[in-house]
Amino acid sequence: ASESSPLTEKVSRYLDSRPDEAVSVSDLARLVGLSAPRFQARFKRETGLSPMQFVQRRKIEMARTQLSHSNASVTSIAMDLGFCSSQHFATVFKQFTGQSPVEFRQGRPTSHTKPVP
């Protein structure tokens, strides 16, 4: 599964340009000129991820960068990335990284730390 197809590149650029916006599958399908079901099937085939998994992973990658390179609060980073609450952000962050945002920022490796897949 390649992550650098024209489809994923276009979706990635779109997400990077508006990280704080809530994005739906139909928004992304419209962006690339496909029906939502076709877009979902093609995206999953090309990346191995559902569009929403890809969106969350992309946001967590952005969060890791912000946590590493800024002093912004976890809540402010969560809001900047369009999460509805810092609790939801922390839950998603931990699903992807094995650490809470605070643990990640403090650089405390845990036995179950995992890279963003």
C-alpha positions as a printed NumPy array, in Angstrom:
array([[  0.   ,   0.   ,   0.   ],
       [  1.568,   3.22 ,  -1.161],
       [  1.001,   6.492,   0.613],
       [  2.221,   8.701,  -2.193],
       [ -0.381,   8.16 ,  -4.884],
       [ -1.901,  11.261,  -6.491],
       [ -5.07 ,  10.543,  -4.484],
       [ -3.333,  10.454,  -1.096],
       [ -1.096,  13.395,  -2.002],
       [ -4.142,  15.523,  -2.791],
       [ -5.901,  14.471,   0.424],
       [ -2.736,  15.109,   2.476],
       [ -2.254,  18.598,   1.039],
       [ -5.908,  19.389,   1.735],
       [ -5.619,  18.206,   5.354],
       [ -2.333,  20.054,   5.898],
       [ -3.859,  23.314,   4.675],
       [ -6.798,  23.192,   7.113],
       [ -5.819,  21.075,  10.124],
       [ -8.486,  22.604,  12.37 ],
       [-11.445,  21.72 ,  10.14 ],
       [-13.645,  18.703,  10.64 ],
       [-13.438,  16.715,   7.441],
       [-15.964,  14.169,   6.195],
       [-15.559,  11.362,   3.699],
       [-17.926,  13.198,   1.354],
       [-15.725,  16.335,   1.57 ],
       [-12.682,  14.303,   0.563],
       [-14.565,  12.4  ,  -2.153],
       [-15.759,  15.707,  -3.632],
       [-12.187,  17.022,  -3.508],
       [-10.952,  14.187,  -5.728],
       [-14.075,  13.959,  -7.892],
       [-15.341,  10.548,  -6.789],
       [-18.507,   9.31 ,  -5.13 ],
       [-18.077,   8.685,  -1.399],
       [-18.313,   4.856,  -1.677],
       [-15.863,   4.772,  -4.594],
       [-13.485,   7.12 ,  -2.833],
       [-13.558,   5.008,   0.352],
       [-12.878,   1.791,  -1.54 ],
       [-10.059,   3.277,  -3.612],
       [ -8.493,   5.031,  -0.641],
       [ -8.545,   1.85 ,   1.455],
       [ -7.043,  -0.119,  -1.439],
       [ -4.248,   2.441,  -1.905],
       [ -3.374,   3.102,   1.743],
       [ -4.687,   0.17 ,   3.762],
       [ -6.534,   2.722,   5.92 ],
       [-10.028,   4.128,   5.86 ],
       [-10.117,   7.831,   4.982],
       [-10.995,   8.699,   8.593],
       [ -8.139,   6.582,   9.971],
       [ -5.838,   8.425,   7.586],
       [ -7.21 ,  11.809,   8.712],
       [ -6.696,  10.93 ,  12.385],
       [ -3.208,   9.601,  11.758],
       [ -2.282,  12.76 ,   9.865],
       [ -3.572,  14.921,  12.73 ],
       [ -1.603,  12.874,  15.265],
       [  1.547,  13.346,  13.153],
       [  0.923,  17.112,  13.256],
       [  0.301,  16.904,  17.015],
       [  3.591,  15.077,  17.583],
       [  5.414,  17.853,  15.731],
       [  3.639,  20.567,  17.733],
       [  4.23 ,  18.78 ,  21.04 ],
       [  7.928,  18.412,  20.202],
       [  8.536,  21.901,  18.856],
       [  6.235,  24.253,  20.725],
       [  5.159,  25.097,  24.235],
       [  1.479,  25.277,  23.282],
       [ -0.796,  23.524,  25.753],
       [ -2.192,  20.107,  24.921],
       [ -5.683,  21.64 ,  24.884],
       [ -4.626,  24.359,  22.465],
       [ -2.984,  21.788,  20.148],
       [ -6.141,  19.649,  20.325],
       [ -8.299,  22.633,  19.34 ],
       [ -5.837,  23.687,  16.595],
       [ -6.213,  20.223,  15.084],
       [-10.006,  20.257,  15.218],
       [-10.555,  17.813,  18.072],
       [-13.789,  18.421,  19.978],
       [-12.036,  18.124,  23.36 ],
       [ -8.6  ,  17.57 ,  24.804],
       [ -9.879,  14.277,  26.255],
       [-10.851,  12.993,  22.811],
       [ -7.508,  14.174,  21.445],
       [ -5.617,  12.392,  24.243],
       [ -7.555,   9.171,  23.592],
       [ -6.832,   9.219,  19.86 ],
       [ -3.202,  10.235,  20.465],
       [ -2.701,   7.308,  22.831],
       [ -4.315,   4.874,  20.36 ],
       [ -1.751,   5.849,  17.743],
       [  1.359,   6.35 ,  19.865],
       [  0.88 ,   4.289,  23.023],
       [  1.454,   7.422,  25.117],
       [ -0.602,  10.338,  26.296],
       [  0.305,  13.714,  24.76 ],
       [  1.879,  14.746,  28.089],
       [  3.992,  11.575,  28.27 ],
       [  5.066,  12.104,  24.668],
       [  6.063,  15.705,  25.333],
       [  7.999,  14.737,  28.452],
       [  9.81 ,  12.114,  26.418],
       [  9.042,   9.356,  28.858],
       [  9.36 ,   6.177,  26.846],
       [  6.911,   3.568,  28.002],
       [  7.13 ,  -0.14 ,  27.384],
       [  4.214,   0.069,  24.963],
       [  5.32 ,   3.137,  22.996],
       [  4.688,   2.563,  19.341],
       [  5.411,   4.672,  16.272],
       [  2.549,   6.198,  14.323],
       [  1.83 ,   3.424,  11.815]])
